[in-house]
Amino acid sequence: LAGGNAAMAEHRPGEAALRFAGAVALDPGLAVARRNLAMLRLSRGDRAGAREAYAGLRHCCPDSPETRELAPLMAPLEPPGRLE
């Protein structure tokens, strides 16, 4: 997670995405890594990737602050009726 944050701060989004995905692989319940990955993908125009990361976040951590934080940003990307 720290490596992904550092890569973002150094404007290396590709490396940041790999680091955040690696953090999720090591700890699937790490909501902040899932949120960061979704935000990064969204900022790069990867709507499908952002939806995928957000879906994982909603699945593993439905009541987390990170899930609630992303909900308004992700809602426009979902087909009607998909988000609760």
Disulfide bonds with the S-S distance in Angstrom:
none
